[in-house]
């Protein structure tokens, strides 16, 4: 093989190796980004459930307090 063909083969091999490494790194980065999306979604769902439970508990407490001490609506107050 001539010297030019050896250099060409070496360069093509090196460039191909760099491309393979770059694609692999890109895939790893994309996979991590996709996983972070799943983590964020799970956290949002957890917060949504937590807020719903807080709302239900607040509504139950309000009902209990209104049984103990009735509350009039602001619409029922006489106007001046």
PDB file of N, CA, C and O in Angstrom:
ATOM      1  N   UNK A   1       0.840  -1.174   0.000  1.00  0.00           N
ATOM      2  CA  UNK A   1       0.000   0.000   0.000  1.00  0.00           C
ATOM      3  C   UNK A   1       0.889   1.243   0.000  1.00  0.00           C
ATOM      4  O   UNK A   1       1.937   1.279   0.645  1.00  0.00           O
ATOM      5  N   UNK A   2       0.461   2.219  -0.712  1.00  0.00           N
ATOM      6  CA  UNK A   2       1.244   3.457  -0.763  1.00  0.00           C
ATOM      7  C   UNK A   2       1.055   4.268   0.518  1.00  0.00           C
ATOM      8  O   UNK A   2       0.128   4.041   1.295  1.00  0.00           O
ATOM      9  N   UNK A   3       1.943   5.197   0.703  1.00  0.00           N
ATOM     10  CA  UNK A   3       1.893   6.023   1.899  1.00  0.00           C
ATOM     11  C   UNK A   3       0.603   6.851   1.935  1.00  0.00           C
ATOM     12  O   UNK A   3       0.009   7.000   3.003  1.00  0.00           O
ATOM     13  N   UNK A   4       0.167   7.380   0.820  1.00  0.00           N
ATOM     14  CA  UNK A   4      -1.052   8.191   0.748  1.00  0.00           C
ATOM     15  C   UNK A   4      -2.273   7.361   1.125  1.00  0.00           C
ATOM     16  O   UNK A   4      -3.157   7.844   1.834  1.00  0.00           O
ATOM     17  N   UNK A   5      -2.328   6.131   0.662  1.00  0.00           N
ATOM     18  CA  UNK A   5      -3.486   5.288   0.989  1.00  0.00           C
ATOM     19  C   UNK A   5      -3.489   4.912   2.469  1.00  0.00           C
ATOM     20  O   UNK A   5      -4.555   4.791   3.072  1.00  0.00           O
ATOM     21  N   UNK A   6      -2.292   4.722   3.066  1.00  0.00           N
ATOM     22  CA  UNK A   6      -2.215   4.420   4.499  1.00  0.00           C
ATOM     23  C   UNK A   6      -2.693   5.615   5.325  1.00  0.00           C
ATOM     24  O   UNK A   6      -3.431   5.449   6.296  1.00  0.00           O
ATOM     25  N   UNK A   7      -2.269   6.812   4.937  1.00  0.00           N
ATOM     26  CA  UNK A   7      -2.693   8.029   5.635  1.00  0.00           C
ATOM     27  C   UNK A   7      -4.202   8.201   5.498  1.00  0.00           C
ATOM     28  O   UNK A   7      -4.883   8.517   6.474  1.00  0.00           O
ATOM     29  N   UNK A   8      -4.721   7.998   4.307  1.00  0.00           N
ATOM     30  CA  UNK A   8      -6.165   8.123   4.069  1.00  0.00           C
ATOM     31  C   UNK A   8      -6.927   7.117   4.916  1.00  0.00           C
ATOM     32  O   UNK A   8      -7.925   7.463   5.549  1.00  0.00           O
ATOM     33  N   UNK A   9      -6.462   5.875   4.932  1.00  0.00           N
ATOM     34  CA  UNK A   9      -7.123   4.844   5.736  1.00  0.00           C
ATOM     35  C   UNK A   9      -7.083   5.210   7.217  1.00  0.00           C
ATOM     36  O   UNK A   9      -8.081   5.044   7.919  1.00  0.00           O
ATOM     37  N   UNK A  10      -5.964   5.698   7.693  1.00  0.00           N
ATOM     38  CA  UNK A  10      -5.836   6.102   9.095  1.00  0.00           C
ATOM     39  C   UNK A  10      -6.770   7.253   9.437  1.00  0.00           C
ATOM     40  O   UNK A  10      -7.425   7.234  10.479  1.00  0.00           O
ATOM     41  N   UNK A  11      -6.833   8.248   8.571  1.00  0.00           N
ATOM     42  CA  UNK A  11      -7.716   9.390   8.812  1.00  0.00           C
ATOM     43  C   UNK A  11      -9.186   8.979   8.795  1.00  0.00           C
ATOM     44  O   UNK A  11      -9.966   9.404   9.647  1.00  0.00           O
ATOM     45  N   UNK A  12      -9.553   8.162   7.832  1.00  0.00           N
ATOM     46  CA  UNK A  12     -10.947   7.709   7.744  1.00  0.00           C
ATOM     47  C   UNK A  12     -11.306   6.895   8.978  1.00  0.00           C
ATOM     48  O   UNK A  12     -12.405   7.037   9.514  1.00  0.00           O
ATOM     49  N   UNK A  13     -10.395   6.048   9.434  1.00  0.00           N
ATOM     50  CA  UNK A  13     -10.644   5.245  10.635  1.00  0.00           C
ATOM     51  C   UNK A  13     -10.792   6.146  11.856  1.00  0.00           C
ATOM     52  O   UNK A  13     -11.686   5.937  12.677  1.00  0.00           O
ATOM     53  N   UNK A  14      -9.925   7.144  11.981  1.00  0.00           N
ATOM     54  CA  UNK A  14      -9.988   8.061  13.123  1.00  0.00           C
ATOM     55  C   UNK A  14     -11.285   8.868  13.108  1.00  0.00           C
ATOM     56  O   UNK A  14     -11.939   9.007  14.141  1.00  0.00           O
ATOM     57  N   UNK A  15     -11.655   9.397  11.955  1.00  0.00           N
ATOM     58  CA  UNK A  15     -12.891  10.183  11.847  1.00  0.00           C
ATOM     59  C   UNK A  15     -14.097   9.310  12.157  1.00  0.00           C
ATOM     60  O   UNK A  15     -15.017   9.746  12.850  1.00  0.00           O
ATOM     61  N   UNK A  16     -14.102   8.090  11.654  1.00  0.00           N
ATOM     62  CA  UNK A  16     -15.212   7.175  11.926  1.00  0.00           C
ATOM     63  C   UNK A  16     -15.313   6.887  13.418  1.00  0.00           C
ATOM     64  O   UNK A  16     -16.409   6.870  13.979  1.00  0.00           O
ATOM     65  N   UNK A  17     -14.182   6.662  14.054  1.00  0.00           N
ATOM     66  CA  UNK A  17     -14.176   6.430  15.503  1.00  0.00           C
ATOM     67  C   UNK A  17     -14.716   7.627  16.265  1.00  0.00           C
ATOM     68  O   UNK A  17     -15.492   7.463  17.206  1.00  0.00           O
ATOM     69  N   UNK A  18     -14.315   8.827  15.870  1.00  0.00           N
ATOM     70  CA  UNK A  18     -14.815  10.040  16.521  1.00  0.00           C
ATOM     71  C   UNK A  18     -16.326  10.196  16.330  1.00  0.00           C
ATOM     72  O   UNK A  18     -17.035  10.605  17.249  1.00  0.00           O
ATOM     73  N   UNK A  19     -16.803   9.871  15.147  1.00  0.00           N
ATOM     74  CA  UNK A  19     -18.247   9.963  14.887  1.00  0.00           C
ATOM     75  C   UNK A  19     -19.004   8.977  15.764  1.00  0.00           C
ATOM     76  O   UNK A  19     -20.049   9.318  16.319  1.00  0.00           O
ATOM     77  N   UNK A  20     -18.492   7.762  15.895  1.00  0.00           N
ATOM     78  CA  UNK A  20     -19.152   6.750  16.733  1.00  0.00           C
ATOM     79  C   UNK A  20     -19.199   7.217  18.183  1.00  0.00           C
ATOM     80  O   UNK A  20     -20.230   7.084  18.842  1.00  0.00           O
ATOM     81  N   UNK A  21     -18.095   7.761  18.685  1.00  0.00           N
ATOM     82  CA  UNK A  21     -18.051   8.258  20.065  1.00  0.00           C
ATOM     83  C   UNK A  21     -19.023   9.422  20.241  1.00  0.00           C
ATOM     84  O   UNK A  21     -19.723   9.488  21.252  1.00  0.00           O
ATOM     85  N   UNK A  22     -19.078  10.332  19.283  1.00  0.00           N
ATOM     86  CA  UNK A  22     -19.979  11.488  19.375  1.00  0.00           C
ATOM     87  C   UNK A  22     -21.441  11.043  19.392  1.00  0.00           C
ATOM     88  O   UNK A  22     -22.238  11.562  20.174  1.00  0.00           O
ATOM     89  N   UNK A  23     -21.795  10.089  18.538  1.00  0.00           N
ATOM     90  CA  UNK A  23     -23.174   9.591  18.503  1.00  0.00           C
ATOM     91  C   UNK A  23     -23.513   8.902  19.819  1.00  0.00           C
ATOM     92  O   UNK A  23     -24.611   9.076  20.348  1.00  0.00           O
ATOM     93  N   UNK A  24     -22.581   8.126  20.346  1.00  0.00           N
ATOM     94  CA  UNK A  24     -22.816   7.446  21.621  1.00  0.00           C
ATOM     95  C   UNK A  24     -23.055   8.465  22.738  1.00  0.00           C
ATOM     96  O   UNK A  24     -23.988   8.314  23.526  1.00  0.00           O
ATOM     97  N   UNK A  25     -22.220   9.494  22.807  1.00  0.00           N
ATOM     98  CA  UNK A  25     -22.389  10.525  23.836  1.00  0.00           C
ATOM     99  C   UNK A  25     -23.717  11.260  23.678  1.00  0.00           C
ATOM    100  O   UNK A  25     -24.372  11.582  24.669  1.00  0.00           O
ATOM    101  N   UNK A  26     -24.111  11.520  22.451  1.00  0.00           N
ATOM    102  CA  UNK A  26     -25.398  12.176  22.201  1.00  0.00           C
ATOM    103  C   UNK A  26     -26.546  11.303  22.687  1.00  0.00           C
ATOM    104  O   UNK A  26     -27.490  11.806  23.297  1.00  0.00           O
ATOM    105  N   UNK A  27     -26.476  10.013  22.428  1.00  0.00           N
ATOM    106  CA  UNK A  27     -27.525   9.096  22.883  1.00  0.00           C
ATOM    107  C   UNK A  27     -27.605   9.060  24.404  1.00  0.00           C
ATOM    108  O   UNK A  27     -28.700   9.061  24.966  1.00  0.00           O
ATOM    109  N   UNK A  28     -26.468   9.029  25.068  1.00  0.00           N
ATOM    110  CA  UNK A  28     -26.451   9.010  26.535  1.00  0.00           C
ATOM    111  C   UNK A  28     -27.088  10.289  27.078  1.00  0.00           C
ATOM    112  O   UNK A  28     -27.893  10.239  28.007  1.00  0.00           O
ATOM    113  N   UNK A  29     -26.726  11.428  26.499  1.00  0.00           N
ATOM    114  CA  UNK A  29     -27.277  12.709  26.941  1.00  0.00           C
ATOM    115  C   UNK A  29     -28.789  12.758  26.733  1.00  0.00           C
ATOM    116  O   UNK A  29     -29.520  13.206  27.616  1.00  0.00           O
ATOM    117  N   UNK A  30     -29.260  12.303  25.575  1.00  0.00           N
ATOM    118  CA  UNK A  30     -30.700  12.301  25.294  1.00  0.00           C
ATOM    119  C   UNK A  30     -31.442  11.364  26.239  1.00  0.00           C
ATOM    120  O   UNK A  30     -32.536  11.690  26.699  1.00  0.00           O
ATOM    121  N   UNK A  31     -30.862  10.213  26.531  1.00  0.00           N
ATOM    122  CA  UNK A  31     -31.496   9.259  27.441  1.00  0.00           C
ATOM    123  C   UNK A  31     -31.636   9.869  28.837  1.00  0.00           C
ATOM    124  O   UNK A  31     -32.675   9.724  29.482  1.00  0.00           O
ATOM    125  N   UNK A  32     -30.589  10.547  29.297  1.00  0.00           N
ATOM    126  CA  UNK A  32     -30.645  11.199  30.608  1.00  0.00           C
ATOM    127  C   UNK A  32     -31.697  12.309  30.626  1.00  0.00           C
ATOM    128  O   UNK A  32     -32.417  12.469  31.612  1.00  0.00           O
ATOM    129  N   UNK A  33     -31.785  13.069  29.544  1.00  0.00           N
ATOM    130  CA  UNK A  33     -32.779  14.144  29.463  1.00  0.00           C
ATOM    131  C   UNK A  33     -34.193  13.568  29.482  1.00  0.00           C
ATOM    132  O   UNK A  33     -35.081  14.122  30.130  1.00  0.00           O
ATOM    133  N   UNK A  34     -34.402  12.468  28.780  1.00  0.00           N
ATOM    134  CA  UNK A  34     -35.723  11.832  28.774  1.00  0.00           C
ATOM    135  C   UNK A  34     -36.067  11.318  30.166  1.00  0.00           C
ATOM    136  O   UNK A  34     -37.213  11.425  30.602  1.00  0.00           O
ATOM    137  N   UNK A  35     -35.095  10.768  30.858  1.00  0.00           N
ATOM    138  CA  UNK A  35     -35.348  10.256  32.208  1.00  0.00           C
ATOM    139  C   UNK A  35     -35.694  11.398  33.158  1.00  0.00           C
ATOM    140  O   UNK A  35     -36.549  11.240  34.030  1.00  0.00           O
ATOM    141  N   UNK A  36     -35.045  12.536  32.999  1.00  0.00           N
ATOM    142  CA  UNK A  36     -35.365  13.693  33.839  1.00  0.00           C
ATOM    143  C   UNK A  36     -36.802  14.140  33.607  1.00  0.00           C
ATOM    144  O   UNK A  36     -37.457  14.613  34.536  1.00  0.00           O
ATOM    145  N   UNK A  37     -37.302  13.999  32.384  1.00  0.00           N
ATOM    146  CA  UNK A  37     -38.705  14.310  32.108  1.00  0.00           C
ATOM    147  C   UNK A  37     -39.632  13.405  32.891  1.00  0.00           C
ATOM    148  O   UNK A  37     -40.650  13.860  33.413  1.00  0.00           O
ATOM    149  N   UNK A  38     -39.294  12.133  32.980  1.00  0.00           N
ATOM    150  CA  UNK A  38     -40.099  11.182  33.747  1.00  0.00           C
ATOM    151  C   UNK A  38     -40.072  11.548  35.226  1.00  0.00           C
ATOM    152  O   UNK A  38     -41.102  11.509  35.899  1.00  0.00           O
ATOM    153  N   UNK A  39     -38.905  11.901  35.725  1.00  0.00           N
ATOM    154  CA  UNK A  39     -38.771  12.277  37.137  1.00  0.00           C
ATOM    155  C   UNK A  39     -39.616  13.513  37.428  1.00  0.00           C
ATOM    156  O   UNK A  39     -40.305  13.567  38.446  1.00  0.00           O
ATOM    157  N   UNK A  40     -39.566  14.511  36.535  1.00  0.00           N
ATOM    158  CA  UNK A  40     -40.373  15.725  36.731  1.00  0.00           C
ATOM    159  C   UNK A  40     -41.861  15.401  36.703  1.00  0.00           C
ATOM    160  O   UNK A  40     -42.622  15.937  37.509  1.00  0.00           O
ATOM    161  N   UNK A  41     -42.290  14.527  35.785  1.00  0.00           N
ATOM    162  CA  UNK A  41     -43.703  14.147  35.716  1.00  0.00           C
ATOM    163  C   UNK A  41     -44.152  13.455  36.995  1.00  0.00           C
ATOM    164  O   UNK A  41     -45.238  13.733  37.506  1.00  0.00           O
ATOM    165  N   UNK A  42     -43.325  12.555  37.514  1.00  0.00           N
ATOM    166  CA  UNK A  42     -43.674  11.864  38.758  1.00  0.00           C
ATOM    167  C   UNK A  42     -43.793  12.853  39.912  1.00  0.00           C
ATOM    168  O   UNK A  42     -44.686  12.728  40.750  1.00  0.00           O
ATOM    169  N   UNK A  43     -42.899  13.831  39.957  1.00  0.00           N
ATOM    170  CA  UNK A  43     -42.947  14.839  41.021  1.00  0.00           C
ATOM    171  C   UNK A  43     -44.210  15.692  40.895  1.00  0.00           C
ATOM    172  O   UNK A  43     -44.850  16.004  41.899  1.00  0.00           O
ATOM    173  N   UNK A  44     -44.570  16.069  39.660  1.00  0.00           N
ATOM    174  CA  UNK A  44     -45.805  16.845  39.456  1.00  0.00           C
ATOM    175  C   UNK A  44     -47.026  16.058  39.904  1.00  0.00           C
ATOM    176  O   UNK A  44     -47.917  16.602  40.556  1.00  0.00           O
ATOM    177  N   UNK A  45     -47.067  14.783  39.557  1.00  0.00           N
ATOM    178  CA  UNK A  45     -48.207  13.951  39.953  1.00  0.00           C
ATOM    179  C   UNK A  45     -48.269  13.801  41.465  1.00  0.00           C
ATOM    180  O   UNK A  45     -49.357  13.816  42.043  1.00  0.00           O
ATOM    181  N   UNK A  46     -47.119  13.656  42.114  1.00  0.00           N
ATOM    182  CA  UNK A  46     -47.096  13.542  43.569  1.00  0.00           C
ATOM    183  C   UNK A  46     -47.627  14.820  44.209  1.00  0.00           C
ATOM    184  O   UNK A  46     -48.430  14.763  45.141  1.00  0.00           O
ATOM    185  N   UNK A  47     -47.182  15.969  43.715  1.00  0.00           N
ATOM    186  CA  UNK A  47     -47.656  17.241  44.252  1.00  0.00           C
ATOM    187  C   UNK A  47     -49.154  17.421  44.019  1.00  0.00           C
ATOM    188  O   UNK A  47     -49.865  17.941  44.879  1.00  0.00           O
ATOM    189  N   UNK A  48     -49.626  16.990  42.857  1.00  0.00           N
ATOM    190  CA  UNK A  48     -51.055  17.112  42.551  1.00  0.00           C
ATOM    191  C   UNK A  48     -51.878  16.269  43.520  1.00  0.00           C
ATOM    192  O   UNK A  48     -52.900  16.726  44.030  1.00  0.00           O
ATOM    193  N   UNK A  49     -51.432  15.033  43.775  1.00  0.00           N
ATOM    194  CA  UNK A  49     -52.142  14.170  44.734  1.00  0.00           C
ATOM    195  C   UNK A  49     -52.107  14.773  46.133  1.00  0.00           C
ATOM    196  O   UNK A  49     -53.103  14.754  46.856  1.00  0.00           O
ATOM    197  N   UNK A  50     -50.950  15.307  46.504  1.00  0.00           N
ATOM    198  CA  UNK A  50     -50.800  15.903  47.833  1.00  0.00           C
ATOM    199  C   UNK A  50     -51.736  17.104  47.990  1.00  0.00           C
ATOM    200  O   UNK A  50     -52.377  17.261  49.029  1.00  0.00           O
ATOM    201  N   UNK A  51     -51.812  17.941  46.974  1.00  0.00           N
ATOM    202  CA  UNK A  51     -52.699  19.110  47.038  1.00  0.00           C
ATOM    203  C   UNK A  51     -54.161  18.690  47.086  1.00  0.00           C
ATOM    204  O   UNK A  51     -54.961  19.306  47.790  1.00  0.00           O
ATOM    205  N   UNK A  52     -54.516  17.643  46.341  1.00  0.00           N
ATOM    206  CA  UNK A  52     -55.896  17.159  46.362  1.00  0.00           C
ATOM    207  C   UNK A  52     -56.257  16.643  47.755  1.00  0.00           C
ATOM    208  O   UNK A  52     -57.351  16.906  48.253  1.00  0.00           O
ATOM    209  N   UNK A  53     -55.337  15.911  48.378  1.00  0.00           N
ATOM    210  CA  UNK A  53     -55.589  15.420  49.734  1.00  0.00           C
ATOM    211  C   UNK A  53     -55.712  16.578  50.722  1.00  0.00           C
ATOM    212  O   UNK A  53     -56.565  16.553  51.608  1.00  0.00           O
ATOM    213  N   UNK A  54     -54.863  17.589  50.569  1.00  0.00           N
ATOM    214  CA  UNK A  54     -54.954  18.768  51.439  1.00  0.00           C
ATOM    215  C   UNK A  54     -56.295  19.470  51.259  1.00  0.00           C
ATOM    216  O   UNK A  54     -56.905  19.914  52.231  1.00  0.00           O
ATOM    217  N   UNK A  55     -56.748  19.570  50.015  1.00  0.00           N
ATOM    218  CA  UNK A  55     -58.029  20.220  49.744  1.00  0.00           C
ATOM    219  C   UNK A  55     -59.173  19.439  50.380  1.00  0.00           C
ATOM    220  O   UNK A  55     -60.066  20.025  50.993  1.00  0.00           O
ATOM    221  N   UNK A  56     -59.145  18.109  50.232  1.00  0.00           N
ATOM    222  CA  UNK A  56     -60.195  17.277  50.829  1.00  0.00           C
ATOM    223  C   UNK A  56     -60.193  17.410  52.352  1.00  0.00           C
ATOM    224  O   UNK A  56     -61.251  17.528  52.970  1.00  0.00           O
ATOM    225  N   UNK A  57     -59.012  17.390  52.947  1.00  0.00           N
ATOM    226  CA  UNK A  57     -58.923  17.519  54.390  1.00  0.00           C
ATOM    227  C   UNK A  57     -59.438  18.890  54.837  1.00  0.00           C
ATOM    228  O   UNK A  57     -60.127  18.998  55.851  1.00  0.00           O
ATOM    229  N   UNK A  58     -59.107  19.917  54.090  1.00  0.00           N
ATOM    230  CA  UNK A  58     -59.572  21.264  54.405  1.00  0.00           C
ATOM    231  C   UNK A  58     -61.093  21.346  54.306  1.00  0.00           C
ATOM    232  O   UNK A  58     -61.735  21.980  55.144  1.00  0.00           O
ATOM    233  N   UNK A  59     -61.670  20.713  53.293  1.00  0.00           N
ATOM    234  CA  UNK A  59     -63.126  20.728  53.137  1.00  0.00           C
ATOM    235  C   UNK A  59     -63.798  19.989  54.291  1.00  0.00           C
ATOM    236  O   UNK A  59     -64.824  20.442  54.799  1.00  0.00           O
ATOM    237  N   UNK A  60     -63.234  18.864  54.708  1.00  0.00           N
ATOM    238  CA  UNK A  60     -63.802  18.111  55.834  1.00  0.00           C
ATOM    239  C   UNK A  60     -63.721  18.920  57.128  1.00  0.00           C
ATOM    240  O   UNK A  60     -64.677  18.957  57.901  1.00  0.00           O
ATOM    241  N   UNK A  61     -62.589  19.559  57.357  1.00  0.00           N
ATOM    242  CA  UNK A  61     -62.443  20.390  58.551  1.00  0.00           C
ATOM    243  C   UNK A  61     -63.439  21.546  58.531  1.00  0.00           C
ATOM    244  O   UNK A  61     -64.022  21.883  59.562  1.00  0.00           O
ATOM    245  N   UNK A  62     -63.632  22.145  57.381  1.00  0.00           N
ATOM    246  CA  UNK A  62     -64.592  23.248  57.276  1.00  0.00           C
ATOM    247  C   UNK A  62     -65.996  22.764  57.629  1.00  0.00           C
ATOM    248  O   UNK A  62     -66.726  23.440  58.354  1.00  0.00           O
ATOM    249  N   UNK A  63     -66.376  21.583  57.111  1.00  0.00           N
ATOM    250  CA  UNK A  63     -67.694  21.027  57.435  1.00  0.00           C
ATOM    251  C   UNK A  63     -67.834  20.810  58.940  1.00  0.00           C
ATOM    252  O   UNK A  63     -68.861  21.151  59.526  1.00  0.00           O
ATOM    253  N   UNK A  64     -66.812  20.251  59.558  1.00  0.00           N
ATOM    254  CA  UNK A  64     -66.866  20.008  61.005  1.00  0.00           C
ATOM    255  C   UNK A  64     -66.978  21.320  61.780  1.00  0.00           C
ATOM    256  O   UNK A  64     -67.762  21.423  62.723  1.00  0.00           O
ATOM    257  N   UNK A  65     -66.202  22.311  61.386  1.00  0.00           N
ATOM    258  CA  UNK A  65     -66.246  23.596  62.078  1.00  0.00           C
ATOM    259  C   UNK A  65     -67.592  24.284  61.880  1.00  0.00           C
ATOM    260  O   UNK A  65     -68.105  24.921  62.800  1.00  0.00           O
ATOM    261  N   UNK A  66     -68.165  24.157  60.688  1.00  0.00           N
ATOM    262  CA  UNK A  66     -69.467  24.776  60.442  1.00  0.00           C
ATOM    263  C   UNK A  66     -70.566  24.090  61.244  1.00  0.00           C
ATOM    264  O   UNK A  66     -71.556  24.726  61.607  1.00  0.00           O
ATOM    265  N   UNK A  67     -70.403  22.804  61.523  1.00  0.00           N
ATOM    266  CA  UNK A  67     -71.376  22.110  62.376  1.00  0.00           C
ATOM    267  C   UNK A  67     -71.296  22.653  63.803  1.00  0.00           C
ATOM    268  O   UNK A  67     -72.315  22.830  64.471  1.00  0.00           O
ATOM    269  N   UNK A  68     -70.074  22.911  64.256  1.00  0.00           N
ATOM    270  CA  UNK A  68     -69.885  23.415  65.614  1.00  0.00           C
ATOM    271  C   UNK A  68     -70.299  24.883  65.740  1.00  0.00           C
ATOM    272  O   UNK A  68     -70.894  25.289  66.737  1.00  0.00           O
ATOM    273  N   UNK A  69     -69.980  25.650  64.734  1.00  0.00           N
ATOM    274  CA  UNK A  69     -70.291  27.077  64.774  1.00  0.00           C
ATOM    275  C   UNK A  69     -70.694  27.521  63.370  1.00  0.00           C
ATOM    276  O   UNK A  69     -69.835  27.696  62.506  1.00  0.00           O
ATOM    277  N   UNK A  70     -71.987  27.701  63.139  1.00  0.00           N
ATOM    278  CA  UNK A  70     -72.456  28.087  61.804  1.00  0.00           C
ATOM    279  C   UNK A  70     -71.839  29.415  61.357  1.00  0.00           C
ATOM    280  O   UNK A  70     -71.610  30.325  62.154  1.00  0.00           O
ATOM    281  N   UNK A  71     -71.585  29.483  60.076  1.00  0.00           N
ATOM    282  CA  UNK A  71     -70.983  30.673  59.493  1.00  0.00           C
ATOM    283  C   UNK A  71     -71.950  31.225  58.464  1.00  0.00           C
ATOM    284  O   UNK A  71     -72.470  30.484  57.631  1.00  0.00           O
ATOM    285  N   UNK A  72     -72.189  32.521  58.522  1.00  0.00           N
ATOM    286  CA  UNK A  72     -73.074  33.119  57.524  1.00  0.00           C
ATOM    287  C   UNK A  72     -72.240  33.548  56.326  1.00  0.00           C
ATOM    288  O   UNK A  72     -71.082  33.941  56.463  1.00  0.00           O
ATOM    289  N   UNK A  73     -72.846  33.467  55.158  1.00  0.00           N
ATOM    290  CA  UNK A  73     -72.162  33.893  53.940  1.00  0.00           C
ATOM    291  C   UNK A  73     -72.108  35.404  53.896  1.00  0.00           C
ATOM    292  O   UNK A  73     -72.928  36.066  54.533  1.00  0.00           O
ATOM    293  N   UNK A  74     -71.183  35.955  53.176  1.00  0.00           N
ATOM    294  CA  UNK A  74     -71.069  37.409  53.060  1.00  0.00           C
ATOM    295  C   UNK A  74     -72.277  37.984  52.331  1.00  0.00           C
ATOM    296  O   UNK A  74     -72.594  39.161  52.505  1.00  0.00           O
ATOM    297  N   UNK A  75     -72.956  37.181  51.521  1.00  0.00           N
ATOM    298  CA  UNK A  75     -74.143  37.629  50.798  1.00  0.00           C
ATOM    299  C   UNK A  75     -75.325  37.811  51.741  1.00  0.00           C
ATOM    300  O   UNK A  75     -76.240  38.576  51.439  1.00  0.00           O
ATOM    301  N   UNK A  76     -75.321  37.122  52.876  1.00  0.00           N
ATOM    302  CA  UNK A  76     -76.422  37.195  53.827  1.00  0.00           C
ATOM    303  C   UNK A  76     -76.351  38.437  54.705  1.00  0.00           C
ATOM    304  O   UNK A  76     -77.326  38.769  55.379  1.00  0.00           O
ATOM    305  N   UNK A  77     -75.227  39.123  54.708  1.00  0.00           N
ATOM    306  CA  UNK A  77     -75.072  40.291  55.568  1.00  0.00           C
ATOM    307  C   UNK A  77     -75.915  41.440  55.030  1.00  0.00           C
ATOM    308  O   UNK A  77     -76.005  41.629  53.817  1.00  0.00           O
ATOM    309  N   UNK A  78     -76.534  42.209  55.925  1.00  0.00           N
ATOM    310  CA  UNK A  78     -77.343  43.345  55.455  1.00  0.00           C
ATOM    311  C   UNK A  78     -76.451  44.426  54.854  1.00  0.00           C
ATOM    312  O   UNK A  78     -75.338  44.678  55.316  1.00  0.00           O
ATOM    313  N   UNK A  79     -76.978  45.050  53.814  1.00  0.00           N
ATOM    314  CA  UNK A  79     -76.235  46.121  53.148  1.00  0.00           C
ATOM    315  C   UNK A  79     -76.534  47.435  53.838  1.00  0.00           C
ATOM    316  O   UNK A  79     -77.647  47.635  54.324  1.00  0.00           O
ATOM    317  N   UNK A  80     -75.574  48.324  53.891  1.00  0.00           N
ATOM    318  CA  UNK A  80     -75.745  49.609  54.582  1.00  0.00           C
ATOM    319  C   UNK A  80     -76.062  50.701  53.622  1.00  0.00           C
ATOM    320  O   UNK A  80     -76.238  51.850  54.030  1.00  0.00           O
TER     321      UNK A  80
END
